[in-house]
Amino acid sequence: MTTKPKLDARARLASAEAAVARWRKSIAAAEADKLRAADRGDHNRVVSILDKLERLKDRLAAAEVRLVHLREGLPKALKREQAVKRAVRGGVKLAERVAASAPVAAAGWAADREKARVADLRRRRRGVKAEGEDGKVARGRKEVPDPWEPGARISVPCNTRESPIEHMAARKRIDAAQKAAADRYRAVYERAQLGPLRAMDPAKEKLDGGGSGDAFSDGMLDAARELAATNRSVGRVAAALLIDVVGEGVTLDEMAKRYPHLQDKRAQGYVTGRLIEALDQLVDRWGLIAEGQLKPQARGSGPISISGPQVEHDLVRPARAVDKLMHLPSLAKST
């Protein structure tokens, strides 16, 4: 579909003047036709011409009003047209400069890529690892809620090694329900702000003498109670894994080093399997379902490489650190 381009201000004014002239000419012709009909005594024709004259005069009046409006607004219209023409000329010049500089920019980008390639080749020859090759960065994608469309989800790039849970989800070691359970646990853990709470003594008097103040908000207390109830429901060892891996982001390799009585591979398998079992407990506790799953996966079948009767191995960490997180609401209420 094409649209007719608008005429400039002077052309619109000339068109309005021509329209007024045409209506006046039509009225003069109708007046002459009326006189001829009256001389012939044709009264019906005279009445018809009078009706036509009324319509022509109305149209002439409208055309004259439009002509007056265009004449009064001609100076402003000319200024606007000049500004538009200047902008168009500036845009054309800018486009010409961009087109002229495109080959130079392309050559610069090619030179930068070649320089980066040579630098990367030299770095590899020296045996220096680049960002991401040390296992701290792994590019991937994940689905997050769409901020513009409620209920929809979008895929965004991410670092899958940002946390052990993201890495396990990217490698399909856990399903969507287990990932959702880990995200919910991490959100509760961060809302509770356990790091500041561990280093805070609410009963200690302020240095300025203003009293202890209110160190706990309602949201922190609610999150702390929910976290403590969740930790008690999964058990001490599972809670310790969830706190360190999901809450603090400790890698599975680092967690496996806390089991010196197990071999490396057996320790990694034990940690991974117990973490998956803990996530299954959270899924059952919160009633989460993996969306798009064709059939339920076998729960509790993580890669535990320990054969024979299973022993509940303890972590190499202070016991009261975990116990405190499992009974935080009582401490918060007493304060």
Beta strands, then each sheet from edge to edge (+ up, - down):
strand 1: 139-145
strand 2: 153-159
sheet 1: 1+ 2-
end
